[in-house]
Amino acid sequence: EGGWPIPAQKTDPALLRTPDNNPSVTWIGHATMLVRLGGKTMLFDPVFSQRASPLSFAGPRRIVPLPITIAELPKIDLVMVSHNHYDHLDADTVQQLAAQPQGSPRFLVPQGLKAWFAALGITRVDEYDWWQDTAEDGLRITFVPVQHWSRRRLDDTNATLWGGWVVDGAGLRMIHTGDTGYSQDFKDIGARLGPFDMA
C-alpha cells in the first residue's frame, strides 16, 4: 500500500490513433501489450481489472494505475490470449472489449478455450493448436508452444492449451510468450519462425 516507488505514466490515447505511430508497442502492465503493426491494432493477454482473481475483493491487486482505460483504446482488431490464468485472461476485460462501439475484435485463443468465451456470449473466437497459424490482412499469426500450464478452477488443470504468439508482417516479426520457462521451445520457435525484431 503506497510503498512501491514505481513511476506510472499515462498513455496518450490520441497518439495510439495516428498513422505515424504504426508500428508501435505500448506496455499496459504485466503481460498486457498493445501492438500496432501493419495497420492492425492488437492486444495480448488483456487484463484491465484491478485484481487478477475470480473475486473482485480478493486476490493479487494492481500495483500501479492503468496507463489507459478500455474506453480510451483505439479500435482493437485482434486479441491474442496465451493461456487462461487470471493474470492473463480476465472475464470483465474481454467482455468490455467484445462490446466496444466499433465492434468486437477477433479473439485468438489456445485450443479448448473457445467454449469459455462462448459462455460469456463472445462468439468471434478462433482457437489454435501449437504451430497453427492464421492470416489477417497481410499479418501471419502463429500459436507456438511454451513451457507453462493452464488452470482456472481446481478441476481443470491443463484442460486447455497454453502458448505464445508470433506475429509476422509489415517487415517486422515479434513474439509474445505469455508465461514460460526456458525450454527447447525457444530453439524450435527460432528455427521455424525467427529471428525476431521484438520479444
N, C-alpha and C positions, 0 to 999 in steps of 0.2 A: 504494500500500500504506500505509494509515493516514494519508495526507497530506490526505484530504478532510474538512474540518471541517463535514460535512453532518449536522445533527441527525436522528436517527431516533426515531420514537415507535411503540410497539406499538399496534395497533388492538385495542379491547376486543371480543372475539367476542360477548359477551352483548348488547352494545348493538346489534349488527347483526341480532339476532333479535327485538328488541322492536318491537311495532307502533308505538310512539311515534316510532321513528326511520325511519319510512317517510312521505315520501321522504327519501332521504339519498344522498350521494355520498362514496365513500372512495377516495382515490388509493392504489393498491397500489405503484406505481412505473412509470417510463417511461410507456407508453401504457395500462397496465392499470388499469382503473377498475371499481369495484364500485358499482352503482347500484341503489337500491331505489325503485321507483315503481309505484303502482297495485297494490300487493300482490305484485309480482313482484320477484325478485332477479336482476340481470343482471351479467354480466362482459363487458367489452370488451377485446379483444386480450390474452388471459390468458397471461402469462409468469411462472411461479413458479420456474423453474430458475435456477441460479447463473450460467449463461452463455447468451448469445444466439448459438447456434452449433450446427452439426450434430455437433460434437465436445464431449464432456464435459470435456476437458482443455485446450482452446484456444478462442480467440475472446473477444469482449467479456464482461467479468465484472461481475456486480452490484457496485455501489459501496457501497451501504448495505444492511443486513439487511432481509429482508422484514418488513413490519409485521404480517402474518398468514400462516398456512400454509393450504394447501388443506384439511387436516383440520379446521381451526378455522372454516372458512367456513360460513355458513348454507346451506341447500339452494339451489342455483343453478338457476333456471328456464330462463334463456336465456344463450347465449354468442354474442356478435357478433364476427366477425373482419373486420378492414378489408382485410388483404392478407396474403400468405404469407411476407414476410420474417421471418427468425428472431427478430428483436426484437419481433415482433407475433404470431407463431404458433409455439408450442413443442409438439413432439410429446409429450413426457413430461407436460406440464401438461394437455393436452386428454385424454390417456388417463386420468390421475388423476381429472379432472372427470367423465368418462364412467362411471367406476367408483364414483362416490360412493354410499354406502349408501342414500341417498334416491332413487336412480335417476339416469339420465343426463339432463343438461339438453338442451334443443333447441339445436342449433348452427345459426346463420345465417351463411352464408359467401358470398363472391363466386363468380360463375359460373366453373365449371371446377375448383373446389376440393373438391367432394364426393368425388371418386374418391380424393384423398389421405387423407381421413378414413376412407373405406371400407377402404383398405389397412391402416389401424390397427385395424380392427374396430369403428369407430364408425359407427353407421347412422342415428342420429336427427339427420340433417343435411338442411337445405334450402339450395339455392344460388340466388343472385339476380343479375339483370342490373340495370344502373343504372335507377333510378326504379321498380323493382318494390317492392311493399310486401306486408305480411302483417299479420294481427291476432293478438293474444294477450291474451285476457281484458280487453278494453277498451283495450289499447295498440295504436297503429298504428305499425308499424316500417317504414321505407323505406330502401332502399340507394341512396345518392346518389354521383354522380361527383365525384372529386377529382383534382388533378394529381399523379400519382405513377406507379408501375410495380410489377411483380411479378417475382420470381425466387427459386427455392430451389436450383437447380443451374445449371451453366454452359450447359446446353442448353434451358432452359425460360423464357427471358425473355418476359414478358407473355403466357405461355400461359394464365394465369388472370387474372381481373379484379381490380381493387382499388377501394376507395371508402371511404365513410363511412356512418354510420348515424344516422338521425333517429328519435327515439322521442317519440311524442306521446300523452299520456293523463293522466288524473287531474289535469287542469288545468294541466299543465306540458309544455313542449316542449324537448327537448335534442338536441344534435348531437355526435357523436364522429367526427372525421375521420381518425383513424389518423395517417398522414403525408400532408402536402400542401404544395405551394407555392401562393402566391396566384394565382388564375386567375378567369376568368369564371364558373367553377363556383360560387363563393361567391354571386355575384349571382343566378344561376339558382336555387340552393337556397333562398336567402332569399325570392325572389319566389314560388316554388311552395309552400314549406313553412314559412317563417318567419312572424313573428320568433321568436327563441329565448330561453328563460329561462336556459339554460346551454349553453356550448360547451366 
